[in-house]
């Protein structure tokens, strides 16, 4: 039975309910943190020491990535540009509002309130990035109502997983390779599996790009590329750790970019470049260095990781995505498993190797700040010795390198399992008939949900001939 795709009641009703809930929860639980509360300022307060000057530049950079980078990147379909950019805008805005609350209860809740500062916004934007990456797996086949519901469910699922992994497994993951990229990829694949459309197994007549849409998508790639060092370094320890994170991210991105150009040309039958490779594969290095981005891995290792991530991502798009669509019932529209899943696994493995190789000879006493779980517990005499050298040092768990590596492995499998199950459950909810899911013939088409311009219908669907391929 064909269901209506009208948003006239569904979208306003859902938005109204969500806004009422958020208003009530903000009124009950959200207040300012110490750096934003006027009552806590006095004549002795130095305004230039306010945390806004430390955190806002990173927040602003991630804002550009979320709203401009992802927005343009998702506008690659010829007839789905409005939806790619605007649904990204809608979903991102709600996800950040919702994540401030959900993450606030886990990380910033004390004295009966969530204490709100710029750092909360930064954490919320990382949660938002998880949702937008997952969105890439089902782009073109979902309604804005479905996407809001997906964000509504994914943020709590993600926040619980993040809290459990950080609190009980205790890992190093500065660039979010495990808790952002792996989680988002396998959650998205879980949703895509449930929302599988057999009639689209051989593609859709409007599942096409155009000259202009490809240009817009590359613009999104460039925004993500330029600001990715801020994404990877925002939550690292200030000082040399953050400095290394910026250096490693840039080096990894650079090596993956030139490798992508080379691979694209050599595997094209006509020896030409393919725009899809430039739009996606070039970014792989930013993910691949993530888990070890703040560690003393050396610049050459960051360069090698960029090459490895790019290569895995390239062949994933070429061979793995078609295999998943044909044999695993997973239509991964943007290839998020290649750019975030495969590279996340490589990055996590590299992080484990870096942990196993970390020694005081390489890091000095600061090793116990970077690998805080290896720091001695408070009752260990060695802790007092280290505390004298590093006043900011906190008691750790006294883990060995081998023990910490095993915990990293546990975190990888736990995250993949939790995200996959959460994705499957969310997909079942999104299949409910009243969520305005587009019909098969309406997928990848702005005309289903938008008042389109007068020249929209004049765009011809061009099918490549055998000579064009």
N, C-alpha and C positions, 0 to 999 in steps of 0.2 A: 504494500500500500504506500502510495506516494505521500510524504509528509510535507507540511507547509514550512517554508523557510522564512516566513515573515518575521521580522524582529520587532514589530510594532508593540507587542505586549511582552514578549519573552525578555528582550534585552532591558527595557526600562524596569520591569518588575524585578529582575535579578539584581540590577544595579541599585535599585531602591532598597531592597532587603540588605544587600551588602553594605551600603552606606549607613543604614540605620545601625547595623551591628557594629561597624567600625566606630561610628560616633559614640555609641554607648560605651564600648570598650576603651576608647581613648579618654572619655570623660572619667571613667572609673579608675583607670590604671596608669595613664601616661602623664608624666610630669617632666620638668627639665632636669638635666644632669648638673653637676656642680659648675661646669664651665658656661652654662647658659642661664643660670638662675641669678637674677639681680640681687636677691636677698643675701647671697653668699659672697658678694663683692664688697670690698672696703678700701680704705685709703692705702692699705698695704698691698693690694692686688695689682700685679703688673699685667695690664691687658695684653701685652705682646706675648705672654706666656700661656695665653688661652689655647686650648687644644685645637681650636678652629684653624689656626695658622699651620698646624701640623697635618691635620686630617683633610681639610677642605680641598687642597690641590688634587689629592688622589680621588676624592669623591667626584670632583668636577671631571676628571679624566674618564672615570668609569661611567659617569653620566653620558658622555659623548659616545662611548662604546655601546651602551645599552640602547640609547634612543636613535642615534645616527648610524653607528656602525652596524648593529644588528638590523635596524630598520631598512637600510639600503641593501644589505646583504640578502634579506628575505624578499626583495622585490625583483627577483631574477626571472620570474615567469612573465611572458609577454602580455597575458590577459589577466594577471593577478597582482599587478603592481600596487594598486590601491590597497588591496587586502593585506599583502605582505607587510607594507609599511605601517598601515593604520592599525591592523590587528596587533602588531608588535607594540605600537604606542599604547593601545588600550590595555593589553595584557601586562606590559611592563609597569604602567602606572599603578594598576591594582596590586600587582605582585609586591611592589615596594611598600605600599600602605599596609598590606596584610603581613608581610614579613617583619615589619617593625614591631608588630604586636606579638606574633608567634615566636620569633627569635628573642624578643625582649623578655618573655617569660622564662626563657632558658638561660640568657646571658646577662641581662641588665635589670633583673627584678630583685629588689630588696626594699625593706621598709614598706612593703605592700604596694610598691609602685614600679613601673618601668621608667628608668631615668634616661631621657632622650637627649642625645647629642649627635654631632655629625658622624661619630663612629658607628652609631646605630644605623644611620642611613647607608654607610658603606657596607656593613654586613648585610643589610637588606638588599642592596644592589647585587651582591654576590648570589644571594638566594634567587633574585630575579633573573640573573644570568642562567641559572639552572633551568628555570621555566622556559626561557626563550630558546635555549639549546634544544630542549625536549620538543618545543613547538616545531622545530625544523623537521622532525620526523613525520609530522602529520599535516604540514602546510599544504593548503589547497584542497584538503578533504575534510575540513572542520569549520564550524561556524564560530562567530565571536562569542556566542553563549557557551559553546563547548569549551572554548579556550579559557574563559573566565572560570568555569567550573574546574578545569584542569589545574589552573593556578591555585584556586581555592583549596584543592586537595593536595597538590604537590608540595606546597610550602610547608604545611604541617608534617607531612611524611618526611620531607627533606630535613626539617629542623630537628625532628626526633632522632633521625639517623646521625646527623652531625653532632648532636649533643651526646648521644651514646658512644660514638666512636671517639670523640675528643675526651670525654670524661672517664670512660672505662677501658678503652683500648689504648688511648694516649699515643698519638702518632705525630710524625713530622710531615707536614703537607702544606708548605708555605704558599705554593702557587695553585693549590686546589685541584691537583690532578686526580686525586681520589674522591674527595668530597664535593667537587663541583663537576668536573668533566666526566668521570666514570659514572657518577650518580645520574647526571642529566642524560647521558647517552643510553644507559640501560633502562631508565624510566621511560624515555621516549620510545625505545624499541618495544617495551612492554605494552604501551598504549597503541603503537602502530600494529602490533600483532593482533590485538583485539579488534581494532578498527579496519582490519584487512578487507579489501573490496575485490572479490574475484573478477569482476568485470573490468578492472583496471590492470589486470595482470600483464597485458600487452601494451599498457600505456593509455594515454588519453589524447584526443586530437588537439586539445588546447594546452597540453603539457609541453609548451615550447618557450624558447627565449627569443629575444629580438635584439637588434643592434643597441637600441636605447636602454632596454632592461639590463642587458649585460654591462653596459657602461655604468649604470646606477649601482649595480651589484659590486663592481670593482671599486667604486667609490666607498662603499661600505667596508670592503676589505682593507682599503688604505686607512680608513679611520681606525679600524680594529688593530691594524699593524702598528700604527704610530703610537697608540695609547696602551698597547699590551704590556710594556714594561711597568706602567703604573698598576695595572691589574695584578701582575705577579708579585709586585713588591709592596703593595699597600699595607699588608698586615704582617710584614716581617719586622724583626727587631730593628730599631733605628740605628743608623751608623753603618758599620762595614757590612753587616748582613744585607741591609737594604741596597747598599751600593753594589754588592755582588749580584743581587737579584736583578737589578736594572741591566748590568753588563751582560749577564748570562742570557736574559730574555732577548736583548737586542742581537746578540751573536747567534742564538738559536734561530730567531726569525730570519736573519740575514742568510744563513746557510740553507735553511729550508726554502727560501725564496728562489735563490739561483738554481738549486737542485730541481725545483718544480719546473722551471723554464726548460732545463735540459731534458728532464723526463718527458715533458709534454711534447717536445719536438721529436725526440727519438722514437716515441711510440705512436706518433701520428703517421698514418699511411702516406700522407703527402709531405711529411716533414714540416708541418705547420704547428703553430701554437693553438692550444684549445683553451677557450676562455674559462671553462669550468675549473680547469687546473689552476689558473691564475687566481680565480676567485676564492678557492678553498684550500688547495694543497699548500699554497705559500704560507698559510698561517700555522701549519702543523708544528713548527719549531717552538712557538709560544707555549703550546701545551706540553711538548715533550720535555722541556727543561723544568716544568713546574714543580715537581716533587722535590727536586734537589736544587732549586733555584738560588737559595740562600746559603748553600753549603760550599766548601772549598773544593769544588769538583775540577777546577781549572778551566780556562777559556777554551782549550782544545776539546775538552769533553762536551762543553755546551755546543760547540760547532758540530761535533760528531752526532750529538743527540738531535740537532736540527735536521741533519741529513737523514738519520734513521727514521725520524718521525715523518718527514716528507715522503720518503720512499714507501713506508707502510701505508700512509694515507693515500698516495697515488694509486698503488695497486689495489687498495681497498675499494676505491671508487671504480676501478676498472673491472675487478673480478668479484669481490666479496658482495658488494651491494646487489648486483644482478643475481648472485646465488641466493642471498637472503630473500629476495623478492620471489624467485621461482620455486625455491624448495622449502623455505622456512616461514612463508606467509608474512613476511615483514617488508612492507613497502616504506623504506626509509628515504623519504623524499629529498632531503638535503644531505644525505650521507653522514649524519651525525656520528654514526658508529665509527666511521673512518677518521674524521677530524677530531673527535673527542674520546671515543672508546678505545680504538687501537693505540692512538698516541698516548692516552691516559695510562694504558697498561705498560707501554714502553717507559714512560716517565716514572711510574711507580716502581718498576724494576730497577731503573737507574737510581732512584732514591734509596732503595734497599742496599744497592752496591755501595753508594756513598756513605751510608750509615756503617756498613761493615768495615769500610776502609778508614773511617774517622779515628784519628789518634790525637793525643795531646801534643805530639811533636808537630803536627800540622796546624792545629787550631790554637794551641796554648790553653790556658785556663778557660778561655771563652767557649771552649767546646761544650761545657756544661750549661751554658746559656742557650746555645743553638739546639743541642740535644738535651733538653731539660729533663727528660725522663731518665737519662743516664747520670744525672747529678746525684751525689750521695744523699741519703735521708738525713734528717736533722740531728739524729743521735749518732751519726758517724763522725769520728774525729776529723776525717778528711774534709767534711763540709765546712767546719770552722776555718780550716786552712784556706780553702777556696774562697770563703766569704770575705776573708781579709784582703784577698786579691781583687775580688769582684763584689763590691758591696750590694749590688742589685740582684745577686744570685739567690734563687729560691730553692728550698729543699726539693730533691727529686725522688725517684723510686729506686735508684741504685741499679738499674738494669745494665746488663752487658750489651755490647754491640749485637751479638747473636740473638739475644732475647728481644731487643728492640726490632730487629729485622723480622722476627717471627710475628711480632705484633703488627708490623706493617702488612705482612701477608694476610693476617687475620682481618685487618681493616679492609683490604681489597676485596676479599671474598664476601665479607659481611655487607659491604656497600653495594656490591653487584647484586647480591641476593635480595637485600632490602629494597633496592630501587626497582628491580625487575618485578617483584611481587606488588609493590605499590603501583607500578605502571599498569600491570594487568588489572588490578582492582579499579584504578581510575578509568581505564579503557571501558570496563563494564558499565560504569556510571555514564560515561559519555555516549554510550549506545542507546540511552533512553530516548524514545521517539520525540519527546517534546523539546529537545535541545536544538532544534532547527538545523540538523545536519544536512548539508547539501546533497541532492541526488547525484547519482553517478555521472549523469550528463551535465551537471552543473558544477562539477569540481574544476578547480583552476580557472574560475570565471568570476571576475568582479561584478558582472551584471546580476548575479544572484543576490548580493547583499548591498550594492551601492547604486545610487543614481549616477550613471556613467555619462560622460560627455557625449555630445552629438556625433563625434567622429569615432566613437568606440566601435560601433558596428561596421565601420568601413574598413577596419583592420582585417586583412585576409589571412586565413589559416594556411600557411605554406607548408606543404609536405615535401620533404627532400626526395629527390629522385636518386636513382642508383649512382648517377654521375656526380651528385652533390656530396655523397658520403665519402 
